[in-house]
Every structure is written in structure tokens, then in C-alpha cells.
Amino acid sequence: MSIVPQALTESVHLAQLRLEERSREVHRDLTDATSLHNRVQALFPDNLGPQPRAATNTLFRVEREQDGPILLIQSTLPINRNGLPAGYARDIAYRDLGPLLEWGREGRVVRYRIDAHPSMSQSVPGQRGKRIPLRGEEALQWWERQAMKAGLENQLALDIPQSDVRARRGAAKPVRYSVIRFEGVARVTDPAALRAAITSGIGRGRAYGLGLLSIAPYRS
């Protein structure tokens, strides 16, 4: 499926990379969330400050299709494809999401997809709250709340569990995100909130392939 907090008029770019599965670099990146994060960030300038991902609102998601994996990279600065190793991608397609975001007015009906980490903070006496993953009906309720904040009124929502994402943050203890893919149909209720959610992402793990909300016109 193909499908703002800086200015809502900021350009949003989508790159679709059809990956070459025979590439060693691709194999490593698809099995290591930290490696894939670093690969994506290498496609942007080095002088973006202390939070380079947030500076360009960079989000990504891996789609696994019959003819091979596809890496979607969305950002407010176009990627530099010269930062990819030779033979990494069989094909790269680009899209300016401006027309789609302009189309997404109140009352429009869209298809959507997002890989997310539904979770909640659990209070423990005498300790800092611990975040626990949500499953089943609790996860769907979490997505219902997030969708409403993102200017979407769900009409159909499917929850499809995905493989966990494991990532390393320097010397800190590795983090693990349980992942659920939410996809379905929704009506746009707040176009500005939807633009912001698409541009900035939703939930935790956005540096590691989660939180990218993709929309497309729904045609019954």
C-alpha cells in the first residue's frame, strides 16, 4: 500500500525500495533493527543535530511481498540514494505525498496500514512505571484511541501480529518491541491531525521501523 510537527505545509517524501534479497547487507539489515535504522539514517546528511531522525521526521517500514521485501522510507527530506551499497535495491520509486495529504479532507474514506507497538504503563509500588505490551482486544482499543487522535474514525480494523523488533541503543540494555500491524478502513475527521500523524508517526519504536501510518483512497 502506498500511501505534520513542523509546518503542516512541509513536503513529505516517500521512497519505495525493492530490496535485493541476495545482498549480504540486505540480509543483515532485515534481521537486525539497529542495522536497518543505521542504514536508513545514512541516507541523510550528517549535520542534522542531536536528533537526526526527528529532524527529518524519518519513518520506515518493511513490507514482505511475494516477489521480495520492500522498504518504505518516509521523510521531510528526500533520501540520498547514493548512500546505499551497490546492489542493495533492485528498484527505487519516489513519491511526493503532498497531493495525497491535500486530498485527505474531512469525510474522505481511506485504507490505512501501520506497524505499531501497543503498550501501556503499569504502576509498580515504589518503582518507576513499567511499560507492558498489549494484545487482542486491549491492543485494538489502543489503536482506536490512537486513530481518533490522528483524525481517523475506524470503520474496519484488523490486528495482525508481526515478529518482535529487537534493537540496541549504544551500551544500554537492548530493547524489544512487540509489533502488531493494524490495517483497515477509516473516515477522516480531522485533516490537520491526520497530516501531523502521518508526518511524525505514532507510538514507540519509530526509529526501528514502527509508527509509519500509510493511507490510500478507499474504493469499494
Disulfide bonds with the S-S distance in Angstrom:
none
